Amino acid sequence: MTVDENAISFIIKVLTANVAEELADIMDKPTTIALRDFMATKTYNVLMKPGSLLYRESPAYVVDMVKSEMSGDWQRWLEV
């Protein structure tokens, strides 16, 4: 089964919103600020590339990547 580009785009948008909400809770920041911070990460850049298939992962998985990136744990970031 193939997923068309519109569906992938929608999935990425929903995943982005979910990740921003989780980050807002973790960082005790407004969702808009957490979204802005997320959009400045390498993890977000990878998510925006459908070929990475990161859109297939859960919000928790992506949040783990962001937390690893923000702490500078690049080895963990690459493992996730």
Long-range contacts (C-beta under 8 A, 24 or more apart in sequence): 5-50, 8-50, 8-55, 11-55, 12-47, 12-48, 12-50, 12-55, 15-47, 15-55, 15-57, 15-59, 15-62, 16-44, 16-47, 18-59, 19-59, 19-62, 19-63, 19-66, 21-59, 22-59, 22-60, 22-63, 23-63, 23-66, 26-63, 26-67, 38-66, 41-66, 41-69, 41-70, 42-69, 42-77, 43-69, 43-77
